[in-house]
Amino acid sequence: MSKTAQAAPAQDLGPDPSRWKALAFIALAQLMVVLDATIVNIALPSAQTDLGISDGNKQWVITAYALAFGGLLLFGGRIADLWGRKRTFVVGLLGFAAASALGGAATGEAMLLGSRALQGAFGALLAPAALSLLAVMFTDAKERAKAFGIYGAIAGGGGAVGLILGGFLTEYLNWRWTFFVNIPFAIVAAAGAYFVIREPSGTRNRSPLDVPGVVLSTLGLVALVYGFTRAESAGWSDTLTVSMFVSAAVLLIAFVVTEAKVKNPLLPLRVVTNRNRGGVYLSLGLAIIAMFGLFLFLTYYLQVVKGYSPVKTGFAFLPMIAGMITGSTQIGARLMTRVAPRLLMGPGFLTAGVGMLILTQLQIDTSYAGLILPAQILLGLGMGTAFMPAMSLATIGVEPRDAGVASAMVNTSQQVGGAIGTALLNTIAASATTAYVTSHAAGAKSVELLKLQAMVHGFTSAIWWAVGILVVASAIAFTLVNTGRPDTGSLTGDGEGVEDELRVPVVAH
């Protein structure tokens, strides 16, 4: 490497004076993307009625977004490394705003589904750009802890905020505002990013784009996400479901083989083969499986069994949001520079597991204050404490030119985890519900009561699985994440300490 090339990053070693202002706009964009994943769920019944969408096609309002977002994330992360994170971030925000305007103005099914796919595509650009901007802007360990504490709280709690906002907009305005509300978020974040963010120089990856890698990863991830989404409605033995899983396996294996051979891979295998980052991606994905299933079950339990309105249901999730914010900013951020990441992630997932364990005791007449409230607080505290070091560790030690694609891997593990969680746990719940109805039908005093009892039994059966998944996530964090606590110095890809510790296994192999 030439002296000039070595000296370029050194010009940016001084911290950017606008970095905390930049964090505000990055956090705003992240909140918009995360809450959009749940805000549309509450509005879906109204949109379906207004636009005449059939029951068979209504899932595509969710699926179109998930497929585009999940399938294009790695490509979006690479584009951020190539174009520059700031430019990618701003383009992603403006595109997301335009797609949201299109969705809010939809006059028919095709227009709505198209807008959702566009939202997913632009979300796949801005989500990895947002996280990688944090990775290259905050290199001091203590500041990084605070920044990722805020980001982790939003990443974890934004979905529940979406339930509250979706309930308000649907109940007091109409479903179209669940799309229109994104526009001011996106414009403010884009304007702020344009004027405030100063991306460090020398962090781009200008290598030629790995086209075979883009095609294989996009098709493989789309097939995987669609396979799990279809399994939820058509069953696991459905021919198309099985073929999607087989196709996903073939395409993703071909992707790994390709990445090991090409000169400039879309996803350098050094990003994922490192035991610490691999442990983060795997444990985080498992935790998201448990959390997405819970959002679904608790929403149905509160609205169908308890008779809560959409707004009241949204407010019922507030203790979980408060727990996540507290766990992330007050526990995770304060301890991150004092203890090893696994001592936050492992106990964090276990604490969330205890909260989930409490929810296995749900009954039709369960008290919200007596059982659901303490369970949500524990879930929030545990997830918030674990998310913060996980988000930070996922990009510590990567070379700056790989920051975008490493960030995309975090988002990919969350997106695929969400698709798996919704499909897998919903299928388990549905099977348990059917079995309960069959075995208790003869002695039932009321058909309506039996239906509610069966529904709650299905939820608790699936929640037991979620408990087990969180225990496995904790075990993976304890086992694979073996790096020590971060030094208080620089944590860039060119630094020492954590960088060296993370990179040694890759070089050795």
C-alpha positions in Angstrom: 0.0 0.0 0.0 1.3 3.5 -0.9 2.0 6.2 1.6 -0.7 8.3 0.1 -3.3 5.5 0.5 -2.2 4.9 4.0 -2.4 8.5 4.9 -5.9 9.2 3.5 -7.9 7.7 6.4 -5.7 9.4 8.9 -7.2 12.8 7.9 -10.5 11.6 9.4 -9.2 10.3 12.7 -10.5 13.4 14.5 -14.2 12.9 15.5 -16.8 14.6 13.3 -18.2 17.6 15.3 -21.7 17.0 13.7 -21.8 13.2 14.5 -24.4 13.5 17.2 -26.7 15.6 15.0 -26.1 13.0 12.3 -27.2 10.3 14.7 -30.6 12.0 15.2 -31.3 11.9 11.5 -30.0 8.3 11.1 -32.2 7.2 14.1 -35.2 8.9 12.6 -34.7 7.0 9.3 -34.3 3.7 11.2 -37.5 4.4 13.2 -39.4 4.9 10.0 -38.1 1.6 8.4 -38.8 -0.4 11.6 -42.2 0.9 12.4 -43.3 0.5 8.8 -42.9 -3.3 9.3 -45.8 -3.3 11.8 -47.8 -0.1 11.1 -49.3 -1.6 7.9 -50.5 -4.8 9.7 -53.1 -2.8 11.7 -54.3 -0.9 8.6 -54.5 -4.0 6.4 -58.2 -5.0 7.1 -59.3 -1.4 6.2 -57.1 -1.3 3.1 -58.4 -4.7 2.0 -62.0 -3.6 2.2 -61.4 -0.2 0.4 -59.4 -1.6 -2.5 -61.3 -4.9 -2.9 -58.3 -7.1 -2.2 -59.2 -10.8 -2.0 -58.3 -12.9 1.2 -55.9 -14.9 -0.9 -54.0 -11.8 -2.0 -54.0 -9.7 1.2 -50.8 -11.4 2.5 -49.0 -9.9 -0.5 -49.3 -6.4 1.1 -46.8 -7.7 3.7 -45.0 -10.2 1.5 -44.2 -7.8 -1.4 -42.3 -5.6 1.1 -40.6 -8.5 2.9 -39.4 -10.1 -0.4 -37.9 -6.9 -1.8 -36.4 -5.8 1.4 -34.9 -9.2 2.4 -33.8 -10.1 -1.1 -32.0 -6.8 -1.9 -30.3 -6.1 1.5 -26.9 -7.5 0.6 -27.0 -5.6 -2.7 -28.0 -2.5 -0.9 -25.1 -2.8 1.5 -22.7 -3.2 -1.3 -24.1 -0.2 -3.1 -23.5 1.8 0.1 -19.9 0.8 0.1 -19.6 1.6 -3.6 -21.6 4.9 -3.9 -20.8 6.2 -0.5 -23.1 5.7 2.6 -24.4 9.3 2.7 -25.5 9.3 -0.9 -27.1 5.8 -0.7 -28.9 6.9 2.6 -30.4 10.0 1.0 -31.4 8.2 -2.2 -33.0 5.4 -0.1 -35.0 7.9 2.0 -36.3 9.9 -1.0 -37.2 6.7 -2.8 -39.0 5.4 0.3 -41.0 8.7 0.6 -42.0 8.4 -3.1 -43.1 4.8 -2.7 -45.0 5.7 0.5 -46.9 8.5 -1.4 -47.7 6.0 -4.1 -49.1 3.5 -1.6 -51.2 6.1 0.2 -52.7 7.2 -3.1 -53.3 3.6 -4.3 -56.5 3.2 -6.3 -56.3 -0.6 -6.7 -54.6 -3.8 -5.6 -51.7 -3.7 -8.2 -50.8 -0.1 -7.3 -50.7 -0.9 -3.5 -48.6 -4.1 -4.0 -46.2 -2.3 -6.4 -45.7 0.5 -3.9 -44.9 -2.0 -1.1 -42.3 -3.7 -3.3 -40.7 -0.3 -4.0 -40.7 0.5 -0.3 -38.9 -2.7 0.4 -36.3 -2.0 -2.4 -35.5 1.5 -1.1 -35.5 0.2 2.5 -32.9 -2.3 1.5 -30.7 0.7 0.3 -31.1 2.9 3.4 -31.1 0.4 6.3 -27.5 -0.9 5.8 -26.4 2.6 4.8 -27.7 3.9 8.2 -26.0 1.3 10.3 -22.7 1.5 8.4 -22.7 5.3 8.8 -22.7 4.8 12.5 -19.9 2.2 12.2 -17.6 4.6 10.4 -18.6 7.8 12.2 -18.4 6.6 15.8 -15.0 5.0 16.4 -14.4 5.9 20.1 -15.6 3.0 22.2 -17.6 5.0 24.8 -19.3 7.2 22.1 -19.9 4.1 20.0 -21.7 2.5 23.0 -24.0 5.5 23.4 -24.7 5.8 19.7 -25.5 2.1 19.3 -27.5 2.2 22.5 -29.9 4.7 20.9 -29.9 2.8 17.6 -30.5 -0.5 19.3 -33.4 0.8 21.3 -35.0 2.1 18.1 -34.3 -1.1 16.2 -35.9 -3.2 19.0 -38.8 -0.9 20.0 -39.8 0.6 16.7 -42.1 -2.3 15.8 -44.1 -1.7 18.9 -44.3 2.0 18.2 -45.7 1.1 14.8 -48.5 -0.8 16.5 -49.5 2.3 18.5 -49.1 4.7 15.5 -50.9 2.3 13.2 -53.8 2.0 15.7 -54.1 5.8 16.0 -54.0 6.5 12.3 -56.4 3.7 11.3 -58.9 4.5 14.1 -59.0 8.3 13.8 -58.0 9.0 10.2 -57.8 6.2 7.7 -55.4 3.5 6.5 -53.8 5.7 3.8 -52.1 7.7 6.6 -50.1 4.7 7.6 -48.3 5.3 4.3 -48.4 9.1 4.2 -46.9 9.4 7.7 -43.5 8.1 6.2 -43.2 11.2 4.0 -42.3 13.8 6.6 -40.0 11.3 8.4 -38.1 10.6 5.2 -37.9 14.3 4.0 -36.6 15.5 7.4 -34.1 12.7 7.7 -32.9 13.2 4.1 -32.5 17.0 4.4 -30.7 16.6 7.8 -28.4 13.9 6.4 -27.5 15.9 3.3 -26.5 19.0 5.3 -25.1 17.4 8.5 -23.5 14.0 7.7 -19.8 14.1 6.7 -18.7 10.6 5.7 -15.1 9.8 6.5 -12.9 9.6 3.3 -11.1 6.4 2.4 -13.9 4.2 3.4 -15.5 3.3 0.0 -15.1 0.1 -1.8 -14.8 1.0 -5.5 -14.2 -2.6 -6.7 -16.3 -3.8 -9.6 -19.8 -5.1 -8.7 -20.0 -8.8 -8.3 -23.0 -9.4 -10.6 -23.2 -13.2 -10.1 -23.2 -12.7 -6.4 -26.0 -10.1 -6.6 -28.2 -12.4 -8.7 -27.6 -15.5 -6.6 -28.0 -13.8 -3.2 -31.1 -11.8 -4.3 -32.9 -14.9 -5.8 -31.8 -17.1 -2.9 -33.0 -14.7 -0.2 -36.3 -14.1 -2.0 -36.9 -17.8 -2.3 -36.1 -18.3 1.4 -38.4 -15.5 2.6 -41.2 -16.5 0.3 -40.9 -20.2 1.3 -41.5 -19.3 4.9 -44.2 -16.8 4.1 -46.0 -19.3 1.9 -45.6 -22.1 4.5 -47.7 -20.0 6.9 -50.7 -20.0 4.6 -50.3 -23.1 2.4 -48.5 -25.5 4.8 -45.0 -26.9 5.0 -45.8 -29.9 2.7 -47.1 -27.7 -0.2 -45.3 -28.4 -3.4 -44.4 -24.7 -4.1 -43.3 -24.2 -0.5 -40.9 -27.2 -0.6 -39.6 -26.1 -4.1 -38.9 -22.6 -2.7 -36.8 -24.1 0.2 -34.9 -26.4 -2.2 -34.3 -23.5 -4.6 -33.1 -21.2 -1.8 -30.7 -23.9 -0.6 -29.2 -24.4 -4.0 -28.9 -20.7 -4.8 -27.4 -19.8 -1.4 -24.9 -22.6 -1.6 -23.9 -21.5 -5.1 -23.6 -17.9 -3.7 -21.2 -19.1 -1.0 -19.1 -21.0 -3.6 -19.1 -18.0 -5.9 -18.0 -15.6 -3.1 -15.1 -17.9 -2.2 -13.8 -17.7 -5.8 -14.4 -14.3 -7.3 -11.8 -11.5 -6.9 -14.3 -8.8 -5.6 -17.1 -10.7 -3.8 -20.4 -9.0 -2.9 -20.1 -10.5 0.6 -16.5 -11.2 1.5 -16.6 -14.4 3.5 -14.3 -12.9 6.1 -17.3 -10.8 7.2 -19.4 -13.9 8.3 -16.8 -16.6 9.0 -15.4 -14.6 12.0 -16.8 -16.4 15.0 -17.9 -13.2 16.8 -19.7 -11.6 13.9 -21.2 -15.0 12.9 -22.4 -15.5 16.5 -24.0 -12.1 16.4 -25.8 -12.7 13.1 -27.0 -16.1 14.3 -28.1 -15.2 17.8 -29.8 -12.0 16.7 -31.7 -13.8 13.9 -33.0 -16.4 16.4 -34.1 -13.7 18.9 -36.0 -11.9 16.2 -37.8 -15.2 15.4 -39.1 -15.3 19.0 -40.0 -11.6 19.1 -41.9 -11.4 15.8 -44.0 -14.4 16.8 -44.8 -12.7 20.1 -45.9 -9.4 18.5 -48.4 -11.4 16.4 -49.8 -13.5 19.2 -50.1 -10.6 21.8 -51.8 -8.4 19.2 -54.4 -11.1 18.5 -54.8 -12.0 22.2 -55.4 -8.4 23.2 -57.8 -7.6 20.3 -59.7 -10.9 19.8 -59.7 -12.4 23.3 -59.6 -9.2 25.5 -61.5 -7.0 23.0 -59.0 -4.2 23.0 -59.3 -1.5 20.3 -56.3 -1.0 17.9 -55.2 2.1 19.9 -55.5 0.4 23.3 -53.6 -2.6 21.9 -50.8 -0.3 20.8 -50.6 1.3 24.2 -50.5 -2.1 25.8 -47.1 -2.6 24.2 -45.6 0.5 25.8 -44.0 -1.4 28.8 -42.0 -3.4 26.3 -40.8 -0.3 24.5 -39.9 1.3 27.8 -38.0 -1.8 28.8 -36.1 -1.9 25.5 -35.1 1.8 25.7 -34.0 1.3 29.4 -32.1 -2.0 28.6 -30.3 -0.5 25.6 -29.4 3.0 26.8 -29.1 2.5 30.5 -27.8 -1.1 30.9 -26.2 -2.0 27.6 -24.6 1.3 26.7 -23.3 1.9 30.3 -21.8 -1.6 30.6 -20.5 -2.1 27.1 -17.1 -0.6 27.7 -16.8 -2.4 31.0 -17.7 -6.0 30.3 -17.3 -8.5 27.4 -20.3 -8.4 24.9 -21.3 -12.0 25.6 -21.9 -11.0 29.3 -24.6 -8.6 28.0 -26.0 -10.6 25.1 -26.2 -14.0 26.8 -28.0 -12.8 30.0 -30.0 -10.4 27.9 -31.5 -13.2 25.8 -32.1 -15.3 28.9 -33.9 -12.4 30.7 -36.1 -12.0 27.6 -36.7 -15.8 27.8 -37.9 -15.5 31.4 -40.4 -12.8 30.2 -41.5 -15.1 27.4 -41.8 -18.0 30.0 -44.3 -15.9 32.0 -46.4 -15.5 28.9 -46.8 -19.3 28.6 -49.3 -19.0 31.5 -51.8 -16.9 29.5 -55.4 -17.8 30.0 -58.6 -16.2 28.7 -59.1 -14.2 32.0 -55.4 -13.4 32.6 -54.8 -10.0 34.2 -52.9 -7.5 32.1 -51.2 -5.9 35.1 -50.6 -9.2 36.9 -48.9 -11.2 34.1 -48.6 -9.4 30.7 -47.1 -6.2 32.1 -44.2 -7.8 34.1 -43.5 -10.2 31.2 -43.2 -7.3 28.7 -40.9 -5.4 31.0 -38.6 -8.4 31.3 -38.7 -9.0 27.5 -37.9 -5.4 26.8 -35.1 -5.1 29.3 -33.5 -8.4 28.0 -33.8 -7.6 24.3 -32.6 -4.0 24.8 -29.6 -5.1 26.8 -28.7 -7.7 24.2 -29.4 -5.7 21.0 -27.1 -2.9 21.7 -23.8 -4.8 21.9 -25.0 -7.1 19.1 -25.6 -4.1 16.7 -22.2 -2.7 17.6 -20.2 -5.9 17.5 -21.6 -6.8 14.1 -19.5 -4.0 12.5 -16.5 -3.8 14.9 -13.3 -5.0 13.3 -14.6 -5.0 9.7 -12.6 -3.0 7.3 -14.3 0.3 6.5 -14.8 -0.7 2.9 -16.9 -3.7 4.1 -19.0 -1.8 6.6 -22.0 -1.5 4.3 -22.3 -5.2 3.6 -21.6 -6.2 7.2 -24.4 -3.9 8.2 -26.6 -5.5 5.6 -25.9 -8.9 7.2 -27.4 -7.6 10.5 -30.5 -6.4 8.7 -30.7 -9.7 6.7 -30.6 -11.8 9.8 -33.4 -9.7 11.3 -35.5 -9.8 8.1 -35.1 -13.5 7.5 -35.6 -14.1 11.3 -38.9 -12.1 11.1 -40.2 -14.1 8.2 -39.2 -17.4 9.8 -40.7 -16.4 13.2 -44.1 -15.3 11.8 -44.4 -18.5 9.7 -42.9 -21.1 12.1 -44.6 -19.9 15.3 -47.9 -19.2 13.6 -47.9 -22.7 12.1 -47.2 -24.3 15.6 -50.0 -22.2 17.1 -52.5 -23.1 14.4 -51.7 -26.9 14.8 -52.1 -26.7 18.6 -55.4 -24.8 18.3 -56.8 -27.4 15.9 -55.7 -30.2 18.2 -57.3 -28.5 21.2 -60.6 -28.1 19.4 -60.6 -31.7 18.3 -59.9 -33.1 21.8 -62.3 -30.8 23.7 -65.2 -30.5 21.3 -67.3 -33.2 23.0 -67.4 -31.6 26.4 -67.6 -27.9 25.3 -70.4 -25.8 26.9 -70.0 -23.0 24.3 -68.6 -23.1 20.8 -67.4 -19.4 21.2 -65.7 -20.2 24.5 -64.0 -23.3 23.0 -62.7 -21.2 20.1 -61.1 -18.6 22.5 -59.7 -21.3 24.8 -58.2 -23.1 21.7 -56.7 -19.9 20.4 -55.0 -19.1 23.7 -53.7 -22.7 24.0 -52.3 -22.3 20.5 -50.5 -19.1 21.5 -49.0 -20.6 24.7 -47.8 -23.7 22.8 -46.0 -21.5 20.3 -44.6 -19.2 23.0 -43.0 -22.3 24.7 -41.0 -22.7 21.4 -40.1 -19.1 21.5 -38.7 -19.6 25.0 -36.5 -22.5 23.7 -35.3 -20.3 20.8 -34.2 -17.5 23.1 -32.3 -20.1 25.3 -30.5 -21.3 22.2 -29.7 -17.7 21.2 -28.2 -17.1 24.6 -26.1 -20.3 24.4 -24.8 -19.2 20.9 -23.9 -15.7 22.3 -22.1 -17.2 25.3 -20.3 -19.8 23.1 -19.3 -18.0 19.9 -19.0 -14.4 21.0 -15.6 -14.6 22.7 -14.1 -11.1 22.2 -13.2 -9.1 25.4 -14.6 -5.7 26.3 -13.7 -3.0 23.7 -10.7 -0.7 24.4 -11.6 2.9 25.0 -9.5 3.9 21.9 -10.3 3.7 18.2 -12.5 0.9 16.9 -12.0 1.4 13.2 -11.0 -1.3 10.8 -7.5 0.1 10.8 -7.2 0.1 14.6 -5.7 -2.4 17.0 -7.1 -4.4 19.9 -10.6 -5.6 18.9 -9.7 -5.3 15.2 -6.7 -7.7 15.7 -8.7 -10.1 17.8 -11.5 -10.3 15.3 -9.3 -10.6 12.3 -6.9 -13.3 13.4 -9.3 -16.3 12.9 -10.0 -15.2 9.3 -6.3 -14.8 8.4 -5.4 -18.1 10.1 -7.8 -20.0 7.8 
